[in-house]
Amino acid sequence: MSTDPLVVFTPSGKRGHFPAGTPILTAARQLGVDLDSVCGGRGICSKCQIQPSFGEFPKHGLTSSEGALSEWNSVEQRYKDKRGLIDGRRLGCQATVQGDIVIDVPPESQVHRQVVRKAASAREMIMDPAVRPYYVEVDEPDMHTPTGDLERLATALKDQWDIESVTAGMSVLRKLQPTLRKGKWTCTVVLHKGHQDSEHRILDIYPGYDETRLYGLAIDLGSTTIAAHLTDLRNGTVVASSGIMNPQIRFGEDLMSRVSYSMMNPGGDVEMTTAVRTALNALTDTLSAEAEIQPSQIMEAVFVCNPVMHHLLLGIDPVELGQAPFALATSKSLSLHVADLDLTCMNPAARVFILPCIAGHVGADAAAVALSEAPGEQEELTLVVDVGTNAEILLGNTTQTLACSSPTGPAFEGAQISSGQRAAPGAIERIEIDPATKEPRFQVIGSDTWSDEDGFDAAIATTGVTGICGSGIIEAVAEMRMAGLLDAKGLIGSPEQTGTPRSIPEGRTHSYVIYDGTADGGPLITVTQTDIRAIQLAKSALYAGARLLMDEMGTDTVERVVLAGAFGAHISPKHAMVLGMIPDVPLDKVTSAGNAAGTGARMALCSVEARASIEKTVREITKVETAIEPKFQEHFVNANAIPHATDPFTILRSIAPLPDVSFNTGGSGDGGRRRRRSR
């Protein structure tokens, strides 16, 4: 084992040992990490900015101290003085390795930017927003009727709009009198009324009749990505959508890693809260600029998130979510002021609504999916799977709805995969393997041309082939199973067993070569035995969670499967079933819901009735806690096989070849099955 310092890069998850004194940029290049640089390491271009993280990282098996990087130098100081550098950031060409360290590569430092595929799904919205403008004519002051301007405004709202009980904060009171006089005693007031509120709040006031459009944000705050949809509150139209990586990834790629970081590093929860709030402000600023609106026009934000993200957004230490009984600080919906969350890139008087959580590990994102997909209103028994680093699973029909979460980890996102990467131009996202020749063909993000078609090289000239993303690794493993390169236990065969030189030795196991660009200085992209194991663990957790819900419902089958989430929208149903991610159903009964959590957030943004509906639905959902269910481990072990050790998958076998091969060459003489030595 190397004694050199360990360097772990996020969000890619790539790691390696490097001698002390190695520049971070050099380490990144040797590992194939996507870190930009155009100035030859002279500290001029600023493209190689990195964010070091210090503390204990149990997930990565290291502790990083302030001395893990070389000291701040004159080149970095000169750059900061002249062009500015965000506090805490370093230049990768100047900072050198001195000890074990976790390095985050921010989006602006990546050559191939992450494609955050959480676009808004087409959905007609029922418009009854909590924030609405009202035009009113207010009586002028009268010495004989000594009432204040606010009281006369409240009277006007009652007489003209039948609105009772109005309150206003100091920001409104300060501008109330000059606004009324400028508008000659007419004004447009922006009111907010939540689904549980008995009174309206005046958020803002404009002189006369004002046609300023008001907007809201629907935000899906995920473990890996943050997606936001800027929505016109008049008609529900999404005027701009954007997404960024969740910067908390540098503290841990999965939720329990972040809880561990908080437990083991005093103030770690504050670090993560600050990081995500800063990212939200930057994302909001980007959306305002894209839509060409003023931040003051954004009057409300609705959040959906899992319980750990929920607590870290609110500034609550998530430590209790890391241990039984997984107690939430609160499971109810919350209505807050933007200042409570340090959200500065919208109207200072704007409101925030956070959907309710279902249970300690089943969050507001699952509630949003339940609102969007409504499995409890379906006649068919419907399984809804929101695939991500932490999978949210719902099973229901008109009789009952069940919910659980399952810790799938980051493998489905391309992390912890040897050639894996986030979804970005150049990443392999689709693949087919000829079962006769064992030769692959593939597509990369940014091009519709297959690798064996004319024009492929020209089509990828600007991106190249850089790695394989989550949807690509799922298809690759499933295709390897159907082509006879992989047996049911997940073992990759040797060249002699598979009949192809693309199966290459790697230690005591084998790997399958998808693409070899080494002759031109490009990457060697393979699927290794370790990759297969990572995918098996992820898909087993997902399937085991679904099976627990099916057990609770008293059934071995479901009638319909809905794949939700940005990642779920790009999964091939056939490949997902071959892999054993989802139960055996006819392929025409597997549909994609896109970013269902984001759609649920938009529904709640546009309708107070939708908020009341999800409050009611959450109380009726039966929660199943996978962490304490005895049968979870049994289901998990059985789901390790591809597609499954005990479930027959008869529908799948009628449409997809699953060769009966076995590559276990253990020398026990019993077909590879090791016998326990008798005493």
Secondary structure, 3 states (H helix, E strand, C coil): CCCCCEEEEECCCCEEECCCCCEHHHHHHHHCCCCCCCCCCCCCCCCCEEEEECEEECCCCEEECHHHECCCCHHHHHHHHHHCCCCCCEECCCCEECCCEEEECCHHHCCCCCCCCCCCCCCCCCCECCEEEEEEECCCCECCECCCHHHHHHHHHHHHHCCCCEEECHHHHHHHHHHHHHCCCEEEEEEECCCCCCCEEEEEEEECCCCCCCEEEEEEECCCEEEEEEEECCCCCEEEEEEEECHHHHHCCCHHHHHHHHHHCCCHHHHHHHHHHHHHHHHHHHHHHHHCCCHHHEEEEEEEECHHHHHHHHCCCHHHHHCCCCCCCCCCCEEEEHHHHCCCCCCCCCEEEECCCCECCECHHHHHHHHHHCHHHCCCCEEEEECCCCEEEEEECCCCEEEEEECCCHHHHCCCCCCECCCCCCEEEEEEECCCCCCEEEEECCCCCCCCCCCHHHHCCCCCCCEECHHHHHHHHHHHHHCCCECCCCCECCHHHHCCCCEEEECCEEEEEEEECHHHCCCEEEECHHHHHHHHHHHHHHHHHHHHHHHHHCCCCCCEEEEEHHHHCCCCHHHHHHHCCCCCCCHHHEEEEECHHHHHHHHHHHEHHHHHHHHHHHHHCEECCHHHCCHHHHHHHHCCCCCCCCCCCHHHHHHCCCCCCCCCCCCCCCCCCCCCCCC
